[in-house]
């Protein structure tokens, strides 16, 4: 079977942000696969993301640690980003 694992990796000014991690066979192995890929492509940079529920459980099993809660701010009535 083909390896259908992926994620959006966004290099920033000191870290790599990871989102939308997916795998046909989800689990801790997914976190391990994409973290290895990120480390190979962006050596020395920390890998950061936000997970919750099962995804957080899998990320923790893959060796990640939590550093705090993530807050999302939303304002009703805004349909686009300011200046966009």
C-alpha positions in Angstrom: 0.0 0.0 0.0 1.2 3.5 -0.8 2.3 5.8 2.1 -0.5 8.4 2.2 0.8 10.5 5.1 1.1 14.3 4.9 0.8 17.6 6.6 1.1 21.3 5.9 4.5 22.4 7.1 5.1 26.2 7.4 8.7 27.4 8.2 8.7 30.5 10.3 11.3 32.7 11.9 12.7 30.0 14.2 10.2 27.2 14.1 8.2 25.0 11.7 4.4 25.1 12.1 2.6 21.9 11.3 -1.1 21.6 10.7 -3.6 19.3 8.9 -1.7 16.1 9.6 -3.3 13.1 7.9 -2.7 9.4 7.4 -4.7 6.5 6.0 -3.9 4.7 9.1 -4.0 7.4 11.8 -2.2 7.0 15.1 1.1 7.8 16.8 3.0 6.6 13.7 1.6 9.6 11.8 3.2 12.0 14.2 6.5 10.1 14.0 6.5 10.1 10.2 5.9 13.8 9.7 8.2 14.9 12.6 11.0 12.9 11.0 10.3 14.5 7.7 10.2 18.0 9.2 13.5 17.4 11.1 15.2 16.3 7.9 13.9 19.3 5.9 14.3 21.9 8.6 17.2 20.7 10.8 17.6 22.4 14.2 14.2 24.1 14.2 11.6 23.3 16.7 8.3 21.8 15.3 5.2 23.4 16.7 1.5 22.8 16.2 -1.8 22.7 17.9 -3.6 19.5 18.5 -6.5 18.3 20.7 -8.4 15.1 21.4 -7.1 12.0 19.7 -4.6 14.0 17.6 -3.0 15.3 20.8 -2.9 11.8 22.2 -1.0 10.7 19.0 1.3 13.6 19.1 2.2 13.0 22.7 2.8 9.3 21.9 5.1 10.3 19.1 7.3 12.2 21.6 5.9 15.7 21.5 5.2 17.7 24.7 2.6 20.3 25.5 3.7 23.9 26.3 0.3 25.4 27.1 -3.2 26.0 25.8 -4.0 27.4 22.4 -6.5 30.2 22.2 -8.4 31.1 19.0 -9.9 34.5 18.8 -12.9 35.1 16.5 -15.0 38.2 15.9 -18.5 37.8 14.5 -19.2 39.7 11.2 -15.7 39.7 9.9 -15.5 37.8 6.5 -11.9 38.5 5.6 -8.6 39.3 7.2 -7.9 43.0 8.0 -6.2 44.5 5.0 -7.0 41.5 2.8 
